[in-house]
Amino acid sequence: MYGVASHELGTALHMSWLVTLGRGEAWAALAVWAAVSLAMAGTLTRLRRFSPGQAIGWERGRRG
């Protein structure tokens, strides 16, 4: 939101450096969002390979 606000303010005030800053922040936010989404998908995929007991280190009722 800060990036979009900076971009819009820069556009309204005709300040090119603020528009550029807002664009850079939008790309950085997109990169972070994509990284977190991929990490979450990887974690969910890895957890689905195991039964619920194996995912936390339990083996048929005894601690592993």
C-alpha positions in Angstrom: 0.0 0.0 0.0 2.9 2.3 0.8 4.3 1.8 -2.7 1.0 2.5 -4.4 0.5 5.6 -2.3 4.0 6.8 -3.1 3.4 6.2 -6.8 0.1 8.1 -6.8 1.5 11.0 -4.8 4.4 11.3 -7.1 2.1 11.3 -10.1 -0.1 14.0 -8.5 2.8 16.2 -7.6 4.8 15.5 -10.8 7.7 14.1 -8.8 9.4 11.5 -11.0 11.6 10.1 -8.2 8.6 9.4 -6.1 6.9 7.6 -9.0 10.0 5.5 -9.5 10.2 4.7 -5.8 6.6 3.5 -5.8 7.2 1.3 -8.8 10.3 -0.2 -7.1 8.3 -0.9 -3.9 5.6 -2.6 -5.9 8.1 -5.0 -7.6 9.7 -5.7 -4.3 6.3 -6.5 -2.7 5.5 -8.8 -5.6 8.8 -10.7 -5.2 8.3 -11.2 -1.5 4.7 -12.3 -2.1 5.8 -14.8 -4.7 8.6 -16.2 -2.4 6.2 -16.6 0.5 3.6 -18.3 -1.7 6.2 -20.7 -3.1 7.5 -21.5 0.4 4.0 -22.2 1.6 3.2 -24.4 -1.3 6.4 -26.4 -0.8 5.6 -26.8 2.9 2.1 -28.0 2.2 3.4 -30.4 -0.5 6.0 -31.8 1.9 3.5 -32.2 4.8 1.1 -34.1 2.5 3.6 -36.8 1.9 3.5 -37.9 5.6 0.8 -39.1 7.8 -0.1 -36.7 10.6 1.9 -38.7 13.1 5.0 -38.8 11.0 4.9 -35.1 10.3 5.5 -34.3 14.0 7.9 -37.2 14.7 5.5 -39.8 16.3 5.6 -43.5 15.3 2.6 -45.6 16.0 2.0 -44.2 19.5 5.6 -44.0 20.7 7.9 -41.0 20.6 10.6 -41.1 17.9 
